[in-house]
């Protein structure tokens, strides 16, 4: 029996938007206004203040932060009304280290997504590592959307970097939530041809081509379950496969196609900073010019 197609897309109901009042945070606020939101959805705009400050300084900081936070929230409310959304916007000031405070508030709020900006006026190597975004991904469990540039509309050209593993299924399970009706998800997969440079010198051109096709076909078979799941949910998609390194293939495709969202996954209990430091995933997050969605692998049951 064929699985029944589900309604597409599923819309967001609760989103936490982090702000430090910087330009990159402005990108996050702007993106929030274009998210596919359920009727009556709630957005929480939050900022963290240090837990220890002299009383007088702390009082002034709290009052000033509250005023600025409300101004940011009101801009978002106006943008949502312009978009015809009935979503509501609340504010919250947390105390403590930004990452700890943000993750606590996200859990208390019941957030389905954390949205934040990425500081861009830094060298590539320092743009992501050690940032709030990196630590939220590494230590949290919720999907994280990093707004890398000013939003001009909903996502129309989303791309997901995929492999035949659980992290890719988690990504393709969530990314349709951010898609606009009528848009198509492009799955990009880089496959490997073992010993290509050692084998090819001794093969005629026709046999070289067949050798490559063998491994491409194997990769397609491994991804077939992922595609069936998307078909069952009624998610329009296409698969692009290239032989070579994942980093260069994905980044080149994102740039060439003008993608506005790149989605990828990380593994549970490790995250980017532990298991993927210096790897393809971290490079993609650092270097992608579009917004980036990172979905964590689900934690195993205790």
Secondary structure, DSSP 8 states (H G I E B T S, - for coil): -------S---EEEEEEE--SSHHHHHHHHHHTTS-EEEEEEEEEEEEE-S---HHHHHHHHHHHHHHHHHHHHHHHHHHHHTT---EEEEEEEES-HHHHHHHHHHHHT-SEEEEE---SS-HHHHHTTSHHHHHHHH--SEEEEE-S---SSB-SEEEE--SSHHHHHHHHHGGGGB-TT--EEEEEEE--TTHHHHGGGS-HHHHHHHHHHHHHHHHHHHHHHHHHHHHTT--EEEEEEES-HHHHHHHHHHHHT-SEEEEEE-TTTHHHHHSTTSHHHHHHHH-SSEEEEEE------
